[in-house]
Amino acid sequence: MLIFVHMQLSKNKTDYLFDHLRQHWVPDKRVMDAFAIFQPGEPVPEGIQGKIVFQLSDREEPQPLSIDFEGEGIPVLFPLSHDAAIFRLDGAGNLWFTHDYLSSAFYLLSGIQELGGGKRDVHGRFGFAGSIQAKYGFISKPVVNYYFEFLLKGFETFASFHHFDIERRRLFENFGFLLSHDVDRVAYHHPRLIIYKILQILGLKPSTESKRKNLKLCFSGLRYQLNPGRGSDPWWNFDWMIDLEKRLGIRSTFFFLHKEDGRKNAWYAFESPKIKCLISELKQNKFEVGIHGTFKSVSDLQSLQNQQTALAKVYGQMPMGIRQHYLLFKHPTTFQIQEAAGLVYDSSLSFHDHDGYRNGYCYPFHPYDFEKDSAMKIWEIPLVMMEVSALQYRQLSYDEISKSVEGYIQEAQKFGGLFTLLWHNCRLNDDEYVGISKFYEDLLKHMVKLNPSALTGVGLIERCSSC
């Protein structure tokens, strides 16, 4: 179902934005009482004094204007003129925001750009190529955080003129780091994958590897199947992953996929002895276990509830967090289903084919329900980087991945925000990606040296909820 939404901001929408702005400042009544928000075409009364003026744009679609802020060009999606200033203060003590930062922030944070249909891939996913971030080249900037910074700098200027101070907030003193793993596959030498390798060798399936390498991998799998006790499966690497994180003093979140109908879902069962033992070990060592929602759960509440119940029987408690398999999502339907199932947070919102800020924000946030014109209770923890996007879709080198991570961390540090990284256990195989395990270990070691606040998904939401 397509939802058509006018960009004109209702009071509910502006309240939604100001509620998220509270993550960055302690609301001051003297500031809020001065707010004067004017709809498009609504005249501003003459002789106003001591007001903070927000004029809203009449445009339905963004027409970005780049504004210089501390040496960087930040695109404002709904400019009101060609004025290069962020705001202006007049002699009557009025602060005038020169552009519509509220509509600009809402457009990205709410995901409104995804509601009009547009080009989708074979799985129905809204891709990077069709996004405004791709069109104007700002995927690597959390521009909503910049818009909020513009507002706060304006509030500070207004408060200084009127002889009082405002108090800022940061979620993290430095930056937050959330590491997670989607457990899609646990057996590299699975019979299905061996058959697929044979089809690649015969030229019946596409392959990026040479025929010689595919033969080597195929024979390796056959040997394992014939003598399973004499070797190890490179995708069953959880002991190594757990030990690495424990040595580094961090704990991650593992999202487990249910064995529902369809080959694209799990090839393992929650109740299998190996999976039960793994989940027990994770719980004992204070890692988080979440649900990795199947294809069907994107639009089927009963399916999601069945998955939760099945995982809870093994985990000993209901999972609080979810990430949808393949990052497949229908907005706002999937959020509504997740909320109805009692989940506390989701962490699916990233472009499957490009790392960066899908919603322009490096903080957790509440999604917007356009059908009810109100915020949802469930939290979204934005996913900044997935190794599949970097390695498979963008085909970045290890050095390029490191540079991208460094850039995202620097953005998070500016705002006391969050860097989130998803790395699948099934992409730590050195036979497939030469040197990948060492690169991954070195990457985590480097991030830990930067002194982040490392949290699980549940830990992060507890922190947000207490602020």
C-alpha positions as CSV (number, residue, x, y, z in Angstrom):
1,M,0.0,0.0,0.0
2,L,1.4,3.4,-1.0
3,I,1.0,6.3,1.4
4,F,0.9,9.8,0.0
5,V,1.9,12.4,2.5
6,H,2.1,16.2,2.0
7,M,5.4,17.7,3.3
8,Q,3.6,20.5,5.1
9,L,4.3,20.0,8.7
10,S,1.5,19.5,11.1
11,K,1.8,20.3,14.8
12,N,2.4,16.6,15.5
13,K,5.3,16.6,13.0
14,T,7.0,19.6,14.5
15,D,6.4,18.2,18.0
16,Y,8.1,15.0,16.8
17,L,11.2,16.9,15.7
18,F,11.4,18.9,19.0
19,D,11.0,15.7,21.0
20,H,14.1,14.4,19.2
21,L,15.9,17.7,19.7
22,R,15.6,16.9,23.4
23,Q,18.4,14.4,22.9
24,H,20.7,17.3,22.4
25,W,19.6,20.0,24.8
26,V,17.7,20.4,28.1
27,P,14.5,22.2,27.0
28,D,14.2,25.7,28.4
29,K,10.8,27.3,28.8
30,R,12.1,30.7,27.9
31,V,13.2,29.3,24.6
32,M,10.1,27.3,23.9
33,D,7.7,30.1,24.8
34,A,9.5,32.2,22.2
35,F,8.8,29.7,19.3
36,A,6.7,31.2,16.5
37,I,6.1,28.7,13.6
38,F,4.5,30.1,10.5
39,Q,3.0,27.9,7.8
40,P,3.7,28.7,4.1
41,G,2.1,31.9,3.1
42,E,1.1,32.9,6.6
43,P,2.2,36.5,7.2
44,V,4.5,37.3,10.1
45,P,2.9,40.0,12.3
46,E,4.7,43.3,12.4
47,G,6.4,44.5,15.6
48,I,7.1,41.1,17.1
49,Q,9.7,41.1,19.8
50,G,11.7,38.3,21.4
51,K,10.6,35.5,19.1
52,I,12.3,32.5,17.6
53,V,10.8,32.5,14.1
54,F,10.5,29.3,12.0
55,Q,9.1,29.9,8.5
56,L,8.0,26.7,6.8
57,S,8.6,26.0,3.1
58,D,5.7,25.5,0.6
59,R,7.7,23.1,-1.4
60,E,6.6,19.4,-1.7
61,E,10.0,18.2,-3.0
62,P,13.5,19.1,-1.8
63,Q,15.5,21.7,-3.7
64,P,18.8,21.6,-1.7
65,L,21.0,24.6,-1.1
66,S,24.5,24.0,0.3
67,I,25.4,26.0,3.3
68,D,28.9,26.4,4.6
69,F,29.2,25.3,8.2
70,E,32.6,25.2,9.8
71,G,34.3,24.6,6.4
72,E,31.9,21.9,5.2
73,G,29.0,22.2,2.8
74,I,25.8,21.0,4.4
75,P,22.7,20.6,2.1
76,V,19.5,22.2,3.4
77,L,16.7,20.4,1.6
78,F,14.1,23.1,2.0
79,P,15.8,26.5,1.7
80,L,13.8,29.7,1.9
81,S,16.1,31.9,-0.1
82,H,19.8,32.0,-1.3
83,D,20.8,33.4,2.1
84,A,24.1,31.8,3.2
85,A,23.6,32.6,6.8
86,I,22.2,29.9,9.2
87,F,20.1,32.4,11.1
88,R,19.9,36.1,11.8
89,L,19.2,38.1,15.0
90,D,17.4,41.5,14.7
91,G,17.4,44.5,17.0
92,A,14.1,43.6,18.6
93,G,15.6,40.3,19.9
94,N,14.0,38.1,17.3
95,L,15.9,35.1,16.0
96,W,15.1,34.3,12.4
97,F,16.0,30.9,10.9
98,T,16.8,31.7,7.3
99,H,15.8,28.3,6.0
100,D,13.3,25.5,6.8
101,Y,15.4,23.2,8.9
102,L,12.3,21.5,10.4
103,S,11.0,20.3,7.1
104,S,14.5,19.3,6.0
105,A,15.0,17.2,9.2
106,F,11.5,15.6,9.0
107,Y,12.0,14.6,5.3
108,L,15.0,12.5,6.2
109,L,14.2,11.3,9.7
110,S,10.7,10.1,8.9
111,G,11.8,8.3,5.7
112,I,9.1,10.1,3.7
113,Q,11.2,9.7,0.5
114,E,10.5,6.0,0.6
115,L,6.7,6.2,0.7
116,G,6.0,7.2,-2.9
117,G,6.9,3.9,-4.5
118,G,10.0,4.6,-6.7
119,K,12.4,2.0,-8.0
120,R,12.8,-1.1,-5.9
121,D,15.1,-4.2,-6.3
122,V,13.9,-7.7,-6.8
123,H,13.3,-8.1,-3.1
124,G,11.2,-4.8,-2.9
125,R,14.0,-2.9,-1.2
126,F,14.4,0.9,-1.5
127,G,18.0,1.3,-2.8
128,F,20.6,3.9,-2.5
129,A,20.5,4.8,-6.2
130,G,16.9,6.1,-5.9
131,S,17.6,8.2,-2.8
132,I,18.1,11.9,-2.3
133,Q,21.4,11.1,-0.6
134,A,22.7,9.6,-3.9
135,K,21.3,12.4,-6.0
136,Y,23.0,15.1,-4.0
137,G,25.9,13.2,-2.6
138,F,25.5,13.4,1.2
139,I,25.2,9.8,2.3
140,S,28.2,10.1,4.6
141,K,26.9,13.0,6.6
142,P,24.3,12.8,9.4
143,V,22.6,16.0,8.1
144,V,19.7,15.8,10.6
145,N,22.3,16.2,13.4
146,Y,23.6,19.3,11.5
147,Y,20.1,20.7,11.3
148,F,19.7,20.2,15.0
149,E,23.1,21.9,15.6
150,F,21.9,24.9,13.5
151,L,18.8,25.2,15.7
152,L,20.8,24.9,18.9
153,K,23.4,27.5,17.9
154,G,20.4,29.8,17.1
155,F,18.9,29.1,20.5
156,E,22.3,29.9,22.2
157,T,22.5,33.2,20.3
158,F,18.9,34.1,21.3
159,A,19.6,33.1,24.9
160,S,22.8,35.2,25.0
161,F,21.0,38.3,23.7
162,H,18.3,37.8,26.4
163,H,20.9,37.2,29.1
164,F,20.5,33.5,29.9
165,D,22.2,30.2,29.0
166,I,20.9,27.0,27.6
167,E,22.2,23.5,28.6
168,R,23.4,21.0,25.9
169,R,23.2,17.2,26.0
170,R,25.3,14.5,24.4
171,L,24.4,10.8,24.3
172,F,28.0,9.9,24.6
173,E,31.0,11.9,25.8
174,N,33.0,10.6,22.9
175,F,31.0,8.3,20.6
176,G,29.0,5.1,20.9
177,F,29.8,1.9,19.2
178,L,27.3,-0.9,18.6
179,L,28.7,-4.1,16.9
180,S,26.2,-6.7,15.7
181,H,26.1,-9.9,13.7
182,D,23.3,-11.4,11.6
183,V,23.5,-15.2,11.9
184,D,22.2,-16.1,8.4
185,R,24.3,-19.2,7.7
186,V,26.4,-21.3,10.0
187,A,27.7,-24.0,7.6
188,Y,30.0,-23.1,4.7
189,H,30.2,-26.8,3.7
190,H,26.4,-27.1,3.6
191,P,25.2,-29.5,0.8
192,R,23.2,-26.7,-0.8
193,L,26.3,-24.5,-1.1
194,I,28.4,-27.4,-2.5
195,I,25.7,-28.0,-5.2
196,Y,25.7,-24.2,-6.0
197,K,29.5,-24.4,-6.4
198,I,29.1,-27.3,-8.8
199,L,26.6,-25.2,-10.8
200,Q,29.1,-22.3,-10.9
201,I,31.8,-24.6,-12.2
202,L,29.4,-25.8,-15.0
203,G,28.6,-22.2,-15.8
204,L,25.0,-22.5,-14.8
205,K,25.3,-20.0,-12.0
206,P,27.1,-16.6,-12.0
207,S,30.4,-16.5,-10.1
208,T,33.1,-13.8,-9.4
209,E,35.7,-16.5,-8.7
210,S,37.8,-18.5,-11.1
211,K,36.8,-22.0,-12.0
212,R,40.0,-23.3,-10.3
213,K,39.1,-21.6,-7.0
214,N,35.5,-22.9,-7.2
215,L,36.8,-26.4,-7.7
216,K,39.1,-26.1,-4.7
217,L,36.2,-24.8,-2.5
218,C,33.9,-27.6,-3.8
219,F,36.4,-30.4,-3.0
220,S,37.0,-28.8,0.4
221,G,33.3,-29.0,1.1
222,L,33.0,-32.6,-0.1
223,R,35.9,-33.7,2.1
224,Y,34.2,-32.1,5.1
225,Q,30.9,-33.8,4.4
226,L,32.7,-37.2,4.1
227,N,34.8,-36.6,7.2
228,P,33.0,-34.0,9.3
229,G,35.1,-34.9,12.4
230,R,38.4,-34.1,10.8
231,G,38.0,-30.5,10.0
232,S,36.3,-27.3,10.9
233,D,33.7,-25.3,9.1
234,P,34.9,-21.7,8.5
235,W,31.5,-20.2,9.1
236,W,31.2,-21.9,12.5
237,N,33.6,-19.3,13.9
238,F,31.7,-18.1,16.9
239,D,34.2,-19.1,19.6
240,W,36.8,-17.0,17.8
241,M,34.4,-14.0,17.5
242,I,33.3,-14.2,21.2
243,D,36.9,-14.6,22.4
244,L,38.0,-11.5,20.3
245,E,35.3,-9.3,21.7
246,K,35.9,-10.4,25.3
247,R,39.6,-9.6,24.9
248,L,38.7,-6.2,23.6
249,G,36.2,-5.6,26.4
250,I,33.2,-5.2,24.2
251,R,29.9,-7.1,23.8
252,S,27.8,-7.3,20.6
253,T,24.3,-8.3,19.6
254,F,23.7,-11.5,17.6
255,F,20.5,-11.7,15.5
256,F,19.3,-15.3,14.9
257,L,17.3,-16.2,11.8
258,H,14.3,-18.6,12.0
259,K,14.0,-21.7,9.7
260,E,10.8,-20.5,8.1
261,D,9.5,-21.5,4.6
262,G,11.8,-20.4,1.8
263,R,15.5,-21.0,1.1
264,K,16.5,-17.5,1.8
265,N,15.7,-18.0,5.4
266,A,17.8,-20.0,7.9
267,W,19.2,-23.4,7.1
268,Y,19.5,-24.2,10.8
269,A,17.0,-24.5,13.6
270,F,16.9,-22.7,17.0
271,E,16.4,-26.0,18.8
272,S,19.4,-27.8,17.2
273,P,22.0,-28.7,19.9
274,K,24.8,-26.5,18.4
275,I,22.6,-23.4,18.2
276,K,21.2,-24.0,21.7
277,C,24.7,-24.3,23.0
278,L,25.8,-21.2,21.2
279,I,22.9,-19.1,22.4
280,S,23.5,-20.3,26.0
281,E,27.2,-19.3,25.7
282,L,26.3,-15.9,24.4
283,K,23.9,-15.3,27.2
284,Q,26.3,-16.5,29.8
285,N,29.0,-14.1,28.6
286,K,26.5,-11.1,28.5
287,F,26.1,-10.8,24.7
288,E,22.7,-9.9,23.5
289,V,20.5,-12.3,21.4
290,G,18.0,-10.7,19.0
291,I,15.6,-11.9,16.3
292,H,16.6,-11.7,12.6
293,G,13.1,-11.3,11.1
294,T,12.4,-13.6,8.1
295,F,11.1,-12.5,4.7
296,K,7.5,-13.3,5.8
297,S,7.8,-11.3,9.0
298,V,8.1,-8.0,7.1
299,S,4.4,-7.9,6.7
300,D,3.0,-10.8,8.9
301,L,2.6,-10.3,12.6
302,Q,1.8,-13.9,13.3
303,S,5.0,-15.0,11.6
304,L,7.1,-12.6,13.7
305,Q,5.4,-13.7,16.9
306,N,6.1,-17.4,16.1
307,Q,9.7,-16.6,15.6
308,Q,9.9,-14.7,18.9
309,T,8.3,-17.6,20.8
310,A,10.7,-20.2,19.2
311,L,13.8,-18.1,20.0
312,A,12.5,-17.4,23.6
313,K,12.3,-21.1,24.3
314,V,16.0,-21.4,23.6
315,Y,17.2,-18.0,24.9
316,G,15.1,-18.2,28.1
317,Q,13.6,-14.7,27.5
318,M,11.8,-12.8,24.8
319,P,14.2,-11.0,22.5
320,M,14.0,-7.2,22.7
321,G,15.6,-6.3,19.4
322,I,15.2,-7.2,15.7
323,R,16.9,-6.7,12.4
324,Q,15.1,-7.7,9.3
325,H,16.8,-10.3,7.0
326,Y,18.2,-8.7,3.8
327,L,17.4,-5.4,5.5
328,L,14.0,-5.9,3.8
329,F,11.5,-3.3,5.1
330,K,8.0,-1.9,4.3
331,H,7.6,1.5,5.9
332,P,5.5,1.9,8.1
333,T,4.0,-1.6,8.0
334,T,7.1,-3.4,9.4
335,F,7.5,-1.0,12.2
336,Q,3.8,-1.4,13.1
337,I,4.2,-5.2,13.2
338,Q,7.4,-5.0,15.3
339,E,5.7,-2.7,17.8
340,A,2.6,-4.9,18.0
341,A,4.9,-7.9,18.7
342,G,6.3,-6.0,21.8
343,L,9.8,-5.4,20.4
344,V,11.7,-2.5,21.9
345,Y,14.0,-1.6,19.0
346,D,14.8,-2.4,15.3
347,S,18.1,-1.9,13.6
348,S,17.4,-2.5,9.9
349,L,17.5,1.0,8.4
350,S,20.5,1.2,6.2
351,F,20.7,1.0,2.4
352,H,21.5,-2.6,1.6
353,D,23.8,-1.4,-1.2
354,H,25.6,1.5,0.4
355,D,26.8,2.3,3.9
356,G,25.9,5.7,5.5
357,Y,23.0,7.5,7.0
358,R,19.7,6.4,5.4
359,N,17.7,8.7,7.7
360,G,20.4,11.3,8.1
361,Y,20.9,10.7,11.9
362,C,23.6,9.2,14.1
363,Y,21.3,8.8,17.1
364,P,18.6,6.3,17.9
365,F,15.1,7.7,17.0
366,H,11.4,6.9,17.0
367,P,10.0,6.1,13.5
368,Y,7.0,8.1,12.3
369,D,3.6,6.5,11.7
370,F,2.2,8.4,8.8
371,E,-1.2,6.7,9.1
372,K,-1.7,7.9,12.6
373,D,0.4,11.1,12.2
374,S,2.4,10.4,15.3
375,A,5.6,9.0,16.6
376,M,5.9,5.3,17.3
377,K,7.1,3.8,20.6
378,I,9.6,1.5,19.1
379,W,13.1,2.8,18.7
380,E,15.2,2.6,15.5
381,I,18.9,2.2,15.9
382,P,20.3,3.3,12.5
383,L,22.7,0.9,10.9
384,V,25.7,2.8,9.5
385,M,27.8,0.1,7.9
386,M,27.2,-3.5,6.8
387,E,30.2,-5.4,5.5
388,V,28.0,-6.8,2.6
389,S,27.4,-3.2,1.3
390,A,31.1,-2.4,1.4
391,L,32.6,-5.7,0.2
392,Q,29.9,-7.0,-2.2
393,Y,28.0,-4.1,-3.5
394,R,30.6,-1.3,-3.5
395,Q,33.6,-3.7,-3.7
396,L,35.7,-1.5,-1.5
397,S,39.3,-2.5,-0.6
398,Y,40.2,-3.0,3.1
399,D,41.9,0.4,3.1
400,E,38.8,2.0,1.7
401,I,36.6,0.4,4.3
402,S,38.9,1.6,7.1
403,K,38.8,5.2,5.7
404,S,35.0,5.0,5.6
405,V,34.8,3.8,9.2
406,E,37.1,6.5,10.3
407,G,34.9,9.1,8.6
408,Y,31.8,7.8,10.3
409,I,33.5,7.8,13.7
410,Q,34.5,11.4,13.2
411,E,30.9,12.4,12.4
412,A,29.7,10.5,15.5
413,Q,32.3,12.2,17.7
414,K,31.1,15.7,16.6
415,F,27.7,15.1,18.1
416,G,28.3,12.5,20.8
417,G,26.5,10.1,18.4
418,L,26.7,6.5,17.4
419,F,28.6,4.3,14.9
420,T,27.0,0.9,14.2
421,L,28.7,-1.9,12.4
422,L,27.2,-5.2,11.2
423,W,29.5,-8.0,10.3
424,H,28.2,-11.5,9.4
425,N,30.0,-14.5,10.7
426,C,29.8,-15.9,7.2
427,R,32.0,-13.2,5.9
428,L,35.1,-13.9,8.0
429,N,36.4,-16.7,5.8
430,D,39.9,-16.2,4.6
431,D,39.4,-18.7,1.8
432,E,36.7,-16.4,0.3
433,Y,38.3,-13.0,1.3
434,V,42.0,-13.2,1.7
435,G,43.1,-11.7,5.0
436,I,39.6,-10.8,6.1
437,S,39.8,-12.2,9.7
438,K,43.0,-10.2,10.4
439,F,41.5,-7.1,8.9
440,Y,38.4,-7.4,11.0
441,E,40.4,-8.0,14.1
442,D,42.6,-5.0,13.4
443,L,39.6,-2.8,12.6
444,L,37.9,-3.6,16.0
445,K,41.2,-3.1,17.8
446,H,41.6,0.3,16.2
447,M,38.0,1.4,17.2
448,V,38.5,0.3,20.8
449,K,41.6,2.4,21.0
450,L,39.5,5.4,20.1
451,N,37.7,4.8,23.5
452,P,34.0,4.5,22.5
453,S,31.2,3.6,24.7
454,A,30.6,0.1,23.5
455,L,27.0,-1.2,24.0
456,T,24.6,-3.9,22.9
457,G,21.3,-2.8,21.4
458,V,19.4,-3.2,24.7
459,G,22.1,-1.3,26.6
460,L,21.9,1.5,24.1
461,I,18.1,1.8,24.4
462,E,18.3,1.8,28.2
463,R,20.8,4.7,27.9
464,C,18.5,6.6,25.6
465,S,15.4,6.0,27.7
466,S,17.2,7.3,30.9
467,C,18.2,10.6,29.3
